[in-house]
Amino acid sequence: MRLQEKIGVRSVRLALGVLAGSLFIAGQAMAQEQVQRVEITGSSIKRIAVEGALPVQRVSAEAIARSGATSVSELMQSLPAMQGFTITATAAGSNSGGNVGASIHDIGTAYTLVLLNGRRMAPQGSGSAVNLNAIPLSAIERIEILTDGAGALYGSDAIAGVINFIMKKNQQGGTAEAVFNAPQASGGGKFWNVNASYGFGNLDENGYNVLASFRHDEQTQMKATDREFAKTAYVPFSKNGTNYVYDRTSTATVPANVAVTFTGGLPAIGFSPYLKKNGSCPERNFISLNNTATTQNCAFDFASTVEIVPEAKRDSLFTKGSLKVGSDTKLFADVAISRYDLTARIAPNTAPFTILKGSAYYNDNVLPWLTPAQAANTKTMSGNYRTYDWGTRDSNTITDSTHLVLSGETNLAGWDLKSGLTLSKNAINESYVGGYALATEFKSMLANRSFDPFAPIGKQSAETMALIKGSLFNGSIRTASTTLKGFDIGGSRELFDLPGGKAGIGIGADYREYHYEQTPSAAALAGLIYNFNASPAYDMTRSNQGFYSELVAPVTKDLELTASARFDSFTAIKNAIANRDMGEKQSAGTYKLSMRYQPTQAVLLRGSYGTGFKAPTMLEIGQPLVNNGFTASAYECPIASADYCRPGKSQYNQIAGGNENLKPETSKQYTIGFRIEPIQNFSFGLDLWDVQMRNQVSQVSEKQAFADPVKFRDLFTTYTEPATGNTYWAFKSLSVNIGKSHNRGIDWDMTGRQKFDFGTLTGNLAGTYLIKSDYTAPGTDNVWENSMDKYGINDAVSFSNLFKFTGSLETGALTNTLTVSYRNGYQDAETSVRNLSTNLNETLRLDVPSYTTVDWQGIYNLNKAVTIRAGVKNIFNVAPPLSLRASSGHQVGFDPRYADPTLRSFYMAGSYKF
């Protein structure tokens, strides 16, 4: 048995053993709270805060501290109910800026609604997904996660559920804290933060409260070469006693490879002049295992130059002012401001260049390797170069988030009324700060041979290096922002008596306007950067209005029924760039029916059935055809034309575009669950959930299109490289409304506490078991696929079994907490590898083992004012398992979405209350 599997089994046994030795309780903490009428996430009606008809998972401030999480994204991604989220690591190779989203039940970030104090925040981009980096961790009082659809209350985007971050309020006094975390392994990856909060005034006694919370975080970068499992794109491995090599290297290399096309029906060819001359490839290069009969390329080990954890800084400020007016009216002002500064460094840039017939480049590096027929029929010649001596590509993205809410609540004629104004903005400024060459200077150096693109690494002269230093671009390439303006009003009240108590009603309305804008910089538009496509300009606005109602009926003392409904209307998209409206006005109605039945004090049964929807994003509707990078994998020429084929197997450009005829995606879903408390110190809960979606926005995948380019001929167009003027085939990824999906699973948990003479032992074991994760293949509505425990055609894995155990032992001033997190193994992506025994390529799937980590934290209360925390993450130093996937960032050899490359790390924190 593999070491990692042994550790996983031992960890599972440890979790279950500790759990079996403890007695668990449900609702004990709730019983200790003051009984009051509050609004629970998923309902608009104020009531006694007890376990309701809908499954809501709650994470307290104490649980957040014990988790050892350093950010909101790390905290959320550690929860078993979370799958399919976006991560900061994808910034290595994308313009995400470190955008991190949340996804409930692997349904997707676009279908998970994120709220701050019950209200929406401005998303990042043209859709609805909120960047979790905009939420200040230290100011959170608790988190409520509704793991059921909530479209009937919140409208679009809540198909998977709702995550409501509830911030601190009415705090008196201050707290200051500092945290430092460092990996045991050498290299980068260190993290530290300082935070402080202070509040004065008591809302109930003084009639006011002012609270301010500030936090500063810093994360140092980690290089791929700092970790053995990530250091190369040329990955040797063994399976069943056979040795293989996985080759993810790139044919954009130094020294340059050459690509030549011909007239007269001759096939295009590619080769490395260095390999032709020397019979081997130079430093940081390998003979490409993707070579074909027409290619003899060297390939660059780009992974050895990337950073797998980007450098980041974050500053966040949350303030809340509360004012009590009279006995029933309260006014609030919430301000959340954050700045997230991220620098991602990836492999040096690719720089294709034209080779002219008769030039010195041609005579020295092309002509000697051409046949007479080829030399007589050359059409285009280009070098595929990587600007290693210019340094890594360094992009810096500053994300500024501002969120302002002015709200109030009162009681009038028996109605609990609330209303609020929201102004929220997410803005980014993306800059290139290293590794990108100025177009004029680079072309001039090529023309006068100031540097030799066919020279190996380290062979440029001192004079050339000085010229290179002066030819680097540094500046902004684009700005983008999304602004949300919103108004909401609602109220609830008791209506009439029923055998089980008072019936209640809630009604409300809201209005939201979204404005998405992207502006390429003047430098980008002017073509100052070599081989660079400027980002397209966008200026889009859309608004929607919604009306909802909710009725709660306690039919008997044991049975409560709830019904809710909502109607939404969306305007067409006002496209200021195109100077016209795009798409059509759309409307959607949703409803939900739920039931709560408690026949005894120890048993609760609950269930719900409802519908939901998601409006297409503005870009899904209004985006023109724009360059969208390259395909994830290399392919043979899709259409037999010597005019537009790249030599051999190559990556082709991808073009993305919208569709003005898109309609809202719709869902039907249900939950059935129970909670039992057979004895005072034990509770168990389980909820079965099921979500079916129709009219999902879908695209034909690159894999489908390149596998059958005749069938999908309309999805292939041409793309002309800015640097060379050469034209090649490109794949169009276009949005259509034909997708379907069906997800089903079980959320379960056990919780409890037992007092001993030496202390109190508390434990919680919670997990999600995925039963179904089916979806139609992109571009179809009847070809069903799934990613259950395997790397699917959606370039992701749906894990059937995730759980987390947390056990805490309180002994006076000292609390020790042990956390075990488990994720089952899966079947890796289908990949072409080289069998070193036969020297032939084979296609295989690895079996990726389960991934289990164990963390420990100790908390010592020195006195009422001073608390010290220390901990170890990943005690057993479990490395990410080998994965040969070819997507989701530039990391190679592991999947950063499913395993942490930090390995074992230690942290220390101290806090002081005053």
C-alpha positions, 0 to 999 in steps of 0.5 A: 500500500502506498504511503499516502494511502496508509496515511489516509486510512490511518487518518480515517480510523483516527477520526472515527475512533475519536468520534466513537469515543465521544458523545455528541449533541445537536443544538446545545450551543443554540440552547445557550443563546438568547432567544430572539427573532432573527432572519435566517439565510434562506428566509425573509421572515423573522422567527426564533432561531432554531433548526429550520426547514432548509439545510443551513450550515453555520461556521462560527468565529471560533470555528474560523479561528480553530481552522487555521485558515489564512483567508476566506477562500482557504476557509471555504474550500476546506468545507466538504460541501464545497467543490468546483471552486476557482483558486488563486493558483490559476493566476499562474497563466491567466488574467484572473488576478487571483480571483477566487470563487465559491461553489456549493456541491460542485455545481459551480461558482456561477450558481452559488450566490455570495452575500455580505450581511444578506446583500449582494456584492459587485462581482468580478467580471460580467457575471455574478461570481464574487471574488472571495478575496474582497471579504475581510476574514477578521471581521466575520462573526459567522458564516451561514451556508444554505445548501439548497436553491434559493431563487425564490427569495434571492433571484438569479444565481442561487441554484446551488445555494447561498453563502452569507458572510455575516460581519461583526456588530455592536462590539465594545473594545478592541482586539489586535492579532498577528499571525505568521506561517512558514513551510518547513520545506525551503523556498517561498510560500511564507504568509503573515498578517496583522489585524485589529478591530475596535468598537465603542458604544452599545446599541441597546444601552447607548443607542449607537455603536461604531465598529472598525476592523482592519487587516493586512496580509502578505503571501510570498511566492513559491517557485515550481523548483521549490517542490520536487513534484512540480519542478518540470514539465518533462515528468518521468513516472512508473505504472505497473512496473513500466517507466513512462515520460509525460511531456508537457514541454513547449515548442516555443523555445530557446534556441528557436524552432523553425516552422516552414510552409510550402506551395505545391501541396508539400506538407508543413514542417517544423524542426530545431536547427540546434537539434539538427546540428548537434543531435541533442537539445540544449539546457532546459530543453528536451527532444519533444515526444510530440514530434511527428514525421514532419517535426523534429523539434526541441521543447522548452521546460517551461514549468521549471520557470513558473511560480506555483504560488503567486506573491500577494498582498491584501489590505481590507477595512470593514466599518459599521455604524449603528444608530438606534432611533426610538425604540423600534428603528435602527439605522446602519451604514456598512463600508467594506474596502479591500485592495488585493495586489497579486503578482504572478510569474510564468514562463518567459514569453513566446515570440514568433518571428518571420524568417525571410528567404535569403536572410542570414537566419534563413541561410544559417538555420533553415536552408541547410535542412530543406530538400531542393523541392522544399527550398524551391517552394517555400511559402512562409518561414517563422521562428518559434522563440521564447524570450528567456533572456527577457525574464519571466512574464510578470503580471501585476493585478490590483483589485480594488473592492468597495462595498457601501450599504445604507440600511434601516429596519423598524417595526411599524403596525406589526410589520418588521420592515427593512430597506437598504441602498447598495453601491458596490464596485470591483475594479482591477488594473492589470499591468505587465511588470517584467518579461514582455518585450517592446515591439519596435525594439524587439523587431529592431534587434531581430533585424540588425541581429543584435541578438541571436534567437538561435543561440542557447541560453546564456550565449548572448553578449553583455552588449545584447543583455544591455539592449534587452534590459532597455527593451522591456515593457512596463505598464498597464494593459487594461482596466476593468470594473463591475459596478452594482447599484441596488435598492431593496425593501421588504417586510414580514409580520405575523398574520393569524393563529393556527394550531401550531402558532402564528402564520407569518408572511414576508414580501419584498422587492429589489432593483439592481443595475450592473455596469461592466466596463473594460478598457485596454490601455493606450500602450496595448492599443498602440501595439507597443508590446511584441506579439500582443493582442490588446484586450477588447473594450466593453461597456455594458449595462443591464438591470433587473427588478424582482418581487417576492413573497413568502408564507410560513404556516405552522399547521400544528405544533409539529408541522410547519409549511412554507411557500415562497415565490418570486418574479424577476425581469431583466432588461436587454444589455445596453452596449455602449461600444456597439451603440445598441441593445443586445439580447432581449428583455427576459423574465423568470418566475420561481417558487419553493415549497418546504416542510418542517416536521418535528414529532418529538423533541429528538427528531426533526424531518424536513424537505423542500421542492423548488425551482431556480434560474440563472440569467446569462452573463453580459459577455455570454450574450454580448461578447464579440469574437475575440482572441481567447488564448490557445487550446489546452492541448496540441492537435493535428491540423483540423482541416487539411490545408497547407495554407493554415496548418501548423506543423505537426501537433500544435496548440491552436488559437481559440476565439470566444464569442457570445450569443444574443439569443441566450435564455436564462438557465433553469433548475428544479431541485429538492432536499429531504433530510432529518436531524436526530438527538437521541441523547443529550450529548449526541446529534446526527443530521443528513440531507439528500439534495438533488438539482437538475438544470436545463438550458445551460449555457454550453459550448462545443469543447475543443476536444470534440471539435478537433476529433470531428472537424468535418461535423464542426466545420463552422467552429473553425476560423482563421487567426493571424499572428500579430508578430509574423502575419502568418495565418493559421486555423483557430477554434471558435468557442461559442455559447449556446442554450442546450446544456443539461446537468443532474447533480445529487448527493448527501450532506451529513454531520455528527456533532457532540460534547463530553465532559471528563474530569480532565476537560471537555472533548468536543467533536464534529464529523461532517461530509458530502457524499456525491451520488450523481454528477452528470452533464451533457457533453458541451454542444449537445443536449442528449450525450451524457457525461460525468466526472464522478471520481474521474477527470472529465471532459470538463477538465475537472473531477467531481469527488464522491466522498469528502469529509472533515473531522474536527476534535477539540479538547479543552483543558482549562486555559488550553485547547487542542484541536485536531483536524482531518480532511479527506478527499477520495482518489480519482482517475486522472485525465486521459493522457498521451505518454511515452513508454520508455521500454517500447519508445512508443506513445501510449494513452493512459489514465493514472489512478490518483490516490486519495488525499488526506491531511491532518492539522493540529492547533493549540490555543492557550489563554494566558489571561482574559486579554492575551491568547496564543495560537500555534499550529501545524498544517499537514502534519504528515507532510503529504505531497500532492499526488501525481496528476497529468492534467493539462489545464487549470494553470501552468503548474505541471505534475499535480493539480493545485485545485485538489492538493496544496503544494505548501506541504508541512507548515507551522504557524504562530499567532498572538491576540490581545483584547483591550 
